[in-house]
Amino acid sequence: MPDHDLPALTDQNFAETIRNATTPVVLDVWAEWCPPCGPMARTLAELAPEFAGRLLIATLNADENPETARAHRIMSLPTLLVYSGGVLTGSTVGARPKSVLRQLLANAVAPYANV
Protein backbone atom coordinates (compact mmCIF):
# COMPACT_ATOMS: atom_id res chain seq x y z
CA MET A 1 0.00 0.00 0.00
CA PRO A 2 1.50 3.36 -0.98
CA ASP A 3 2.17 5.79 1.85
CA HIS A 4 1.07 8.95 0.04
CA ASP A 5 -2.16 10.70 -0.88
CA LEU A 6 -1.82 10.79 -4.67
CA PRO A 7 -4.90 9.65 -6.62
CA ALA A 8 -4.62 6.12 -8.03
CA LEU A 9 -5.64 5.36 -11.59
CA THR A 10 -6.70 1.91 -12.80
CA ASP A 11 -7.17 0.12 -16.10
CA GLN A 12 -10.85 1.01 -15.75
CA ASN A 13 -10.50 4.78 -15.22
CA PHE A 14 -7.18 5.57 -16.93
CA ALA A 15 -8.39 6.55 -20.42
CA GLU A 16 -11.31 8.64 -19.17
CA THR A 17 -9.17 10.42 -16.56
CA ILE A 18 -6.47 11.33 -19.10
CA ARG A 19 -9.01 12.34 -21.77
CA ASN A 20 -11.05 14.53 -19.40
CA ALA A 21 -8.17 16.14 -17.49
CA THR A 22 -8.29 19.93 -17.53
CA THR A 23 -4.61 20.14 -16.60
CA PRO A 24 -1.53 18.15 -17.63
CA VAL A 25 -1.26 14.76 -15.91
CA VAL A 26 1.90 13.14 -14.58
CA LEU A 27 1.38 9.44 -13.99
CA ASP A 28 3.74 7.55 -11.69
CA VAL A 29 3.72 3.87 -12.74
CA TRP A 30 4.98 1.72 -9.87
CA ALA A 31 4.84 -1.71 -8.18
CA GLU A 32 5.11 -2.97 -4.59
CA TRP A 33 8.28 -4.96 -5.35
CA CYS A 34 10.11 -1.92 -6.81
CA PRO A 35 12.57 -0.49 -4.23
CA PRO A 36 12.86 3.04 -5.71
CA CYS A 37 9.11 3.37 -6.37
CA GLY A 38 8.16 4.22 -2.77
CA PRO A 39 10.63 7.08 -2.33
CA MET A 40 9.76 8.44 -5.77
CA ALA A 41 6.01 8.45 -4.95
CA ARG A 42 6.68 10.19 -1.63
CA THR A 43 8.74 12.86 -3.40
CA LEU A 44 5.99 13.42 -5.95
CA ALA A 45 3.48 13.69 -3.09
CA GLU A 46 5.71 16.31 -1.44
CA LEU A 47 5.84 18.29 -4.71
CA ALA A 48 2.12 18.01 -5.47
CA PRO A 49 1.04 21.04 -3.36
CA GLU A 50 3.40 23.28 -5.37
CA PHE A 51 1.52 22.37 -8.55
CA ALA A 52 -2.02 22.13 -7.15
CA GLY A 53 -4.62 23.30 -9.65
CA ARG A 54 -2.07 23.36 -12.47
CA LEU A 55 -1.19 19.66 -12.71
CA LEU A 56 -2.63 16.29 -11.71
CA ILE A 57 -0.11 13.87 -10.25
CA ALA A 58 -1.51 10.34 -10.10
CA THR A 59 -0.23 6.80 -9.66
CA LEU A 60 -0.86 3.47 -11.37
CA ASN A 61 0.16 0.11 -9.90
CA ALA A 62 1.57 -1.77 -12.91
CA ASP A 63 0.94 -5.21 -11.39
CA GLU A 64 -2.71 -4.50 -10.61
CA ASN A 65 -3.33 -2.69 -13.92
CA PRO A 66 -1.49 -4.71 -16.56
CA GLU A 67 -3.56 -3.48 -19.52
CA THR A 68 -2.44 0.12 -19.13
CA ALA A 69 1.17 -0.88 -18.36
CA ARG A 70 1.26 -3.15 -21.42
CA ALA A 71 -0.35 -0.53 -23.69
CA HIS A 72 2.42 1.91 -22.73
CA ARG A 73 5.15 -0.73 -23.05
CA ILE A 74 6.30 -0.17 -19.48
CA MET A 75 9.47 -2.22 -19.08
CA SER A 76 11.10 -0.62 -16.03
CA LEU A 77 9.83 0.99 -12.85
CA PRO A 78 9.29 3.62 -11.73
CA THR A 79 8.16 5.22 -14.99
CA LEU A 80 6.64 8.68 -15.19
CA LEU A 81 4.31 9.44 -18.09
CA VAL A 82 3.37 13.03 -18.90
CA TYR A 83 0.10 13.83 -20.70
CA SER A 84 -1.12 17.18 -22.03
CA GLY A 85 -4.49 17.52 -23.69
CA GLY A 86 -4.98 13.77 -23.43
CA VAL A 87 -1.79 13.05 -25.41
CA LEU A 88 1.40 11.45 -24.11
CA THR A 89 4.01 14.22 -24.36
CA GLY A 90 6.90 12.84 -22.33
CA SER A 91 8.23 10.15 -20.07
CA THR A 92 11.13 9.29 -17.84
CA VAL A 93 12.27 5.96 -16.44
CA GLY A 94 13.98 5.37 -13.11
CA ALA A 95 14.23 7.20 -9.83
CA ARG A 96 15.05 10.88 -10.02
CA PRO A 97 16.07 13.38 -7.33
CA LYS A 98 13.53 15.92 -6.10
CA SER A 99 15.12 18.76 -8.08
CA VAL A 100 14.80 16.81 -11.35
CA LEU A 101 11.19 15.85 -10.58
CA ARG A 102 10.34 19.48 -9.76
CA GLN A 103 11.75 20.55 -13.14
CA LEU A 104 9.83 17.81 -14.95
CA LEU A 105 6.60 19.00 -13.32
CA ALA A 106 7.41 22.64 -14.11
CA ASN A 107 8.06 21.72 -17.74
CA ALA A 108 4.70 19.93 -17.90
CA VAL A 109 2.80 23.05 -16.80
CA ALA A 110 4.97 25.62 -18.62
CA PRO A 111 2.93 25.63 -21.88
CA TYR A 112 -0.12 26.58 -19.81
CA ALA A 113 1.51 29.30 -17.71
CA ASN A 114 0.17 32.22 -19.76
CA VAL A 115 -3.18 30.74 -20.75
C-alpha positions as CSV (number, residue, x, y, z in Angstrom):
1,M,0.0,0.0,0.0
2,P,1.5,3.4,-1.0
3,D,2.2,5.8,1.8
4,H,1.1,8.9,0.0
5,D,-2.2,10.7,-0.9
6,L,-1.8,10.8,-4.7
7,P,-4.9,9.7,-6.6
8,A,-4.6,6.1,-8.0
9,L,-5.6,5.4,-11.6
10,T,-6.7,1.9,-12.8
11,D,-7.2,0.1,-16.1
12,Q,-10.9,1.0,-15.8
13,N,-10.5,4.8,-15.2
14,F,-7.2,5.6,-16.9
15,A,-8.4,6.6,-20.4
16,E,-11.3,8.6,-19.2
17,T,-9.2,10.4,-16.6
18,I,-6.5,11.3,-19.1
19,R,-9.0,12.3,-21.8
20,N,-11.1,14.5,-19.4
21,A,-8.2,16.1,-17.5
22,T,-8.3,19.9,-17.5
23,T,-4.6,20.1,-16.6
24,P,-1.5,18.1,-17.6
25,V,-1.3,14.8,-15.9
26,V,1.9,13.1,-14.6
27,L,1.4,9.4,-14.0
28,D,3.7,7.6,-11.7
29,V,3.7,3.9,-12.7
30,W,5.0,1.7,-9.9
31,A,4.8,-1.7,-8.2
32,E,5.1,-3.0,-4.6
33,W,8.3,-5.0,-5.4
34,C,10.1,-1.9,-6.8
35,P,12.6,-0.5,-4.2
36,P,12.9,3.0,-5.7
37,C,9.1,3.4,-6.4
38,G,8.2,4.2,-2.8
39,P,10.6,7.1,-2.3
40,M,9.8,8.4,-5.8
41,A,6.0,8.5,-5.0
42,R,6.7,10.2,-1.6
43,T,8.7,12.9,-3.4
44,L,6.0,13.4,-5.9
45,A,3.5,13.7,-3.1
46,E,5.7,16.3,-1.4
47,L,5.8,18.3,-4.7
48,A,2.1,18.0,-5.5
49,P,1.0,21.0,-3.4
50,E,3.4,23.3,-5.4
51,F,1.5,22.4,-8.6
52,A,-2.0,22.1,-7.1
53,G,-4.6,23.3,-9.6
54,R,-2.1,23.4,-12.5
55,L,-1.2,19.7,-12.7
56,L,-2.6,16.3,-11.7
57,I,-0.1,13.9,-10.2
58,A,-1.5,10.3,-10.1
59,T,-0.2,6.8,-9.7
60,L,-0.9,3.5,-11.4
61,N,0.2,0.1,-9.9
62,A,1.6,-1.8,-12.9
63,D,0.9,-5.2,-11.4
64,E,-2.7,-4.5,-10.6
65,N,-3.3,-2.7,-13.9
66,P,-1.5,-4.7,-16.6
67,E,-3.6,-3.5,-19.5
68,T,-2.4,0.1,-19.1
69,A,1.2,-0.9,-18.4
70,R,1.3,-3.1,-21.4
71,A,-0.3,-0.5,-23.7
72,H,2.4,1.9,-22.7
73,R,5.2,-0.7,-23.1
74,I,6.3,-0.2,-19.5
75,M,9.5,-2.2,-19.1
76,S,11.1,-0.6,-16.0
77,L,9.8,1.0,-12.9
78,P,9.3,3.6,-11.7
79,T,8.2,5.2,-15.0
80,L,6.6,8.7,-15.2
81,L,4.3,9.4,-18.1
82,V,3.4,13.0,-18.9
83,Y,0.1,13.8,-20.7
84,S,-1.1,17.2,-22.0
85,G,-4.5,17.5,-23.7
86,G,-5.0,13.8,-23.4
87,V,-1.8,13.1,-25.4
88,L,1.4,11.5,-24.1
89,T,4.0,14.2,-24.4
90,G,6.9,12.8,-22.3
91,S,8.2,10.1,-20.1
92,T,11.1,9.3,-17.8
93,V,12.3,6.0,-16.4
94,G,14.0,5.4,-13.1
95,A,14.2,7.2,-9.8
96,R,15.0,10.9,-10.0
97,P,16.1,13.4,-7.3
98,K,13.5,15.9,-6.1
99,S,15.1,18.8,-8.1
100,V,14.8,16.8,-11.3
101,L,11.2,15.9,-10.6
102,R,10.3,19.5,-9.8
103,Q,11.8,20.6,-13.1
104,L,9.8,17.8,-14.9
105,L,6.6,19.0,-13.3
106,A,7.4,22.6,-14.1
107,N,8.1,21.7,-17.7
108,A,4.7,19.9,-17.9
109,V,2.8,23.0,-16.8
110,A,5.0,25.6,-18.6
111,P,2.9,25.6,-21.9
112,Y,-0.1,26.6,-19.8
113,A,1.5,29.3,-17.7
114,N,0.2,32.2,-19.8
115,V,-3.2,30.7,-20.8
